[in-house]
Amino acid sequence: MSERELTFTTTIGVEVKGETWSCVEIPGSAEFFGTGKTVRVDATIDDLRLENVGAMVTGTGGHMVSLNAKVRKTLGKDVGDTVSVTITPR
């Protein structure tokens, strides 16, 4: 792992305004990115690479990457399932 990568394991699902969104939250993201604003990243979820996606702000000071239905189907996973994640800022 390089200094510019963040690797972690997490559960799909982020609580936003009382709803659970199909996203993965990036731990320590504001410090890692050096900002509380949306940033562009490359993300590897399990073995699936997502290039140039937005890491959106969570509203609680962190960032999250959305996993749409096509991505979740490809992974064979859904909200509540555990995934391995590697984030690389662009």
The 8 nearest C-alpha neighbors of each residue, nearest first, counted from 0:
[[1, 4, 2, 5, 6, 3, 85, 87],
 [2, 0, 3, 4, 5, 87, 6, 86],
 [1, 3, 4, 0, 5, 87, 31, 6],
 [2, 4, 1, 87, 88, 5, 0, 86],
 [5, 3, 87, 1, 86, 2, 0, 6],
 [4, 6, 86, 85, 87, 7, 3, 0],
 [7, 5, 85, 84, 86, 4, 8, 83],
 [6, 8, 84, 83, 9, 85, 5, 26],
 [9, 7, 83, 82, 84, 81, 10, 6],
 [10, 8, 81, 82, 7, 83, 11, 23],
 [9, 11, 81, 80, 79, 82, 12, 23],
 [12, 10, 78, 23, 79, 22, 80, 21],
 [11, 13, 21, 78, 22, 20, 19, 23],
 [12, 14, 20, 19, 22, 15, 24, 23],
 [13, 15, 19, 18, 17, 20, 16, 12],
 [16, 14, 18, 17, 19, 13, 20, 57],
 [17, 15, 18, 14, 19, 58, 20, 57],
 [16, 18, 15, 14, 19, 20, 13, 12],
 [19, 17, 15, 14, 16, 20, 13, 12],
 [18, 20, 14, 13, 12, 15, 21, 17],
 [19, 21, 13, 12, 22, 18, 14, 15],
 [22, 20, 12, 66, 78, 11, 65, 13],
 [23, 21, 65, 12, 64, 66, 20, 11],
 [22, 24, 11, 63, 64, 12, 13, 25],
 [23, 25, 63, 62, 26, 22, 13, 64],
 [24, 26, 28, 63, 62, 27, 23, 61],
 [25, 27, 28, 24, 61, 62, 7, 29],
 [28, 26, 30, 29, 31, 25, 61, 62],
 [27, 29, 31, 26, 30, 25, 61, 32],
 [30, 28, 34, 35, 32, 33, 31, 61],
 [29, 31, 33, 28, 32, 27, 34, 35],
 [30, 32, 28, 29, 33, 27, 5, 34],
 [33, 31, 29, 34, 30, 28, 88, 38],
 [32, 34, 30, 29, 31, 35, 28, 36],
 [35, 33, 29, 36, 32, 30, 37, 31],
 [34, 36, 29, 60, 56, 61, 37, 33],
 [35, 37, 34, 56, 38, 55, 29, 62],
 [36, 38, 55, 54, 56, 53, 35, 39],
 [39, 37, 54, 53, 36, 40, 55, 88],
 [40, 38, 53, 52, 51, 89, 54, 88],
 [41, 39, 88, 89, 51, 52, 87, 53],
 [40, 42, 50, 51, 87, 49, 86, 52],
 [43, 41, 86, 49, 85, 48, 40, 44],
 [42, 44, 48, 85, 47, 84, 49, 45],
 [45, 43, 84, 47, 46, 83, 42, 82],
 [44, 46, 83, 47, 82, 43, 84, 74],
 [47, 45, 44, 43, 48, 74, 83, 84],
 [48, 46, 44, 43, 45, 49, 74, 73],
 [49, 47, 43, 42, 50, 44, 46, 41],
 [50, 48, 42, 41, 43, 47, 52, 51],
 [49, 51, 41, 52, 48, 42, 40, 43],
 [50, 52, 41, 40, 39, 53, 49, 89],
 [53, 51, 40, 39, 50, 41, 54, 49],
 [52, 54, 39, 55, 38, 40, 64, 37],
 [53, 55, 64, 63, 38, 37, 62, 39],
 [56, 54, 37, 62, 63, 53, 64, 57],
 [55, 57, 62, 58, 61, 37, 36, 63],
 [58, 56, 62, 61, 59, 63, 60, 55],
 [57, 59, 56, 60, 61, 15, 62, 16],
 [60, 58, 57, 61, 56, 62, 15, 35],
 [61, 59, 58, 35, 57, 29, 56, 62],
 [60, 62, 57, 28, 56, 29, 59, 35],
 [61, 63, 56, 55, 57, 54, 25, 28],
 [64, 62, 24, 54, 55, 23, 25, 22],
 [63, 65, 54, 22, 23, 55, 53, 66],
 [64, 66, 22, 21, 67, 63, 23, 54],
 [67, 65, 22, 21, 70, 71, 64, 68],
 [66, 68, 70, 69, 65, 71, 21, 22],
 [67, 69, 71, 70, 72, 66, 77, 73],
 [70, 68, 72, 71, 67, 73, 66, 74],
 [71, 69, 73, 67, 72, 68, 66, 74],
 [70, 72, 74, 68, 76, 73, 69, 77],
 [73, 71, 75, 69, 74, 70, 68, 76],
 [74, 72, 70, 71, 75, 69, 76, 47],
 [75, 73, 71, 76, 72, 70, 47, 45],
 [74, 76, 72, 73, 71, 77, 70, 80],
 [75, 77, 71, 74, 80, 72, 78, 73],
 [78, 76, 80, 71, 79, 11, 75, 21],
 [77, 79, 11, 12, 80, 21, 76, 10],
 [78, 80, 11, 10, 12, 77, 81, 76],
 [79, 81, 10, 78, 11, 77, 76, 82],
 [82, 80, 10, 9, 11, 79, 8, 83],
 [83, 81, 9, 8, 45, 10, 84, 44],
 [84, 82, 8, 45, 44, 7, 9, 85],
 [85, 83, 44, 7, 6, 43, 8, 45],
 [84, 86, 6, 43, 5, 42, 7, 4],
 [87, 85, 42, 5, 4, 41, 6, 84],
 [86, 88, 4, 41, 40, 3, 42, 89],
 [89, 87, 40, 41, 39, 86, 3, 4],
 [88, 40, 39, 87, 41, 51, 38, 50]]
